[in-house]
Amino acid sequence: VVKVNSDCLVISVDGLELFANRTINVKTGDPVTLAIRPEKLRITGELEGKSFGNQIRGKMVDAVFFGSVVKYYLRISENITMVAEDKITDESNARSIKIGDGVTLAFTRESLNVFPE
């Protein structure tokens, strides 16, 4: 935790600055564990992603289809891989992201869960 505000936390992870609602009592310097449900992550364009509060750039490393759901595996840094989940209602709304493509992941600070270590 790098900063504690009255309503939110600023957390540094591998050089990334993330924002989360202040739902636990922590102080600056405290280590925390972060978790987010895959369906809360959105693959967006950079401008669209600004409305979410948190944006992370990454690279597509894999996509796995489970019927009408696809899980995108995104390398954020050498130490972090995140999984975004998307529902596909028909082939026309399947994303045309290829392995190796750069992507922007966006999510709200409300969707980022913070746990004390």
Summary of the structure (lengths in Angstrom):
residues: 117
radius of gyration: 15.1
end to end distance: 11.4
largest distance: 47.2
contacts: 312
relative contact order: 0.29
helix: 14%
strand: 50%
